[in-house]
Amino acid sequence: MPLQANEQTMIKRVSLKVNNLVKMIEFYSKTIGLRLIKQNQTLALFSAQGSDQVILQLKKINDGTSSLAKTGLYHTAFLLPTRKDLGTILLWFLKNKVSLIGAADHGYSEAIYLNDPEQNGIEIYRDKPISKWDILSNEHIKGVTEPMDAQAVLASADGQWQGISPGSKIGHIHLKVNSLTETESFYNGILGFDLKDDFGRHAKFFAAGLYHHHIGTNNWSGNQLAPMASNDLGLDYFSIQLPDGITRKQVQKRLGARKEPFEIGKQGELIVTDPSGITLRLN
């Protein structure tokens, strides 16, 4: 059974394993503008401005090693409410000489790309109105990669930078995987996300309901990537907010039918590992 469109079906939180917690806190709070709501010697929790909902967790690990040549995070994508918000943060980046990788118009969105100090990918984007999306008869949503009209985006800015906008959230997560076939079997066949765009042997995008993607996956780094180890820096886990407990039980039943191992966490969430060794928590 596919996941139904529901405002609660979303990527709820991304947790990263980091080496320099102090430097990473400074980056995500001052450069990206997230709200730091809790920190200690080994952990930091962030939300959007005006919210207490944790969307990013940083966890310090000792003797961490690079995971760039392994499966895991391609980027975390922060969704802003409006084009004005995107223009305002872009203006902030340019004024403060923040190093950017690039920007793109994807047809359904406009996006800015950069890395954090430990080379975790970041996308910051705004969705265009659904009326402008290229929705095919099979409900696939076609994406493109064209130059973003940066001048038009900047023209929409109000210049009042006060951190990442209230109402911002994690719009999607993009993963490095080692088998797109097994990835589709897991995210579509077990979790129930619809395949929304298919780049054949290179990338697949999945979403719940009418959205371009909540989970992007690619094998651009190769088909033989090793899974991350516990002491690798980078993605620790990401969590998905399911619509309700009934949906969670349906997913649990499918996991059992496929003989996929899972645990039940302290808050009743399902903890499962995908075919590329990436940990998910299903709330």
Number of C-alpha atoms within 10 A of each C-alpha: 14 15 18 17 14 14 11 12 19 21 23 22 24 23 18 21 24 29 23 17 20 14 13 19 20 14 15 20 17 15 18 19 20 26 22 21 15 12 16 10 9 16 17 21 22 24 25 26 19 14 14 13 15 19 23 23 24 25 21 21 19 13 10 17 16 14 20 18 14 22 27 29 25 23 22 26 25 23 23 24 17 18 21 20 27 25 23 24 28 23 21 20 15 11 9 10 9 14 12 14 12 12 21 18 19 18 18 22 22 24 24 22 18 18 16 15 14 15 15 20 18 22 24 24 27 23 21 17 10 13 8 11 18 16 18 10 7 7 16 21 22 16 20 12 12 12 13 18 12 18 9 12 18 19 14 16 19 13 16 11 14 14 21 28 22 16 14 23 23 22 22 22 22 22 21 27 31 25 20 21 12 15 18 21 14 19 19 19 18 21 23 22 23 26 21 26 19 16 9 9 13 15 18 22 24 24 28 25 19 16 20 28 25 23 23 22 25 23 19 13 15 15 16 13 18 15 19 22 14 11 16 22 26 28 24 23 20 22 20 19 18 24 17 12 12 10 18 19 12 15 21 22 13 17 18 13 10 12 9 15 12 15 13 13 12 7 7 13 19 20 17 20 16 16 20 21 17 20 16 19 23 21 20
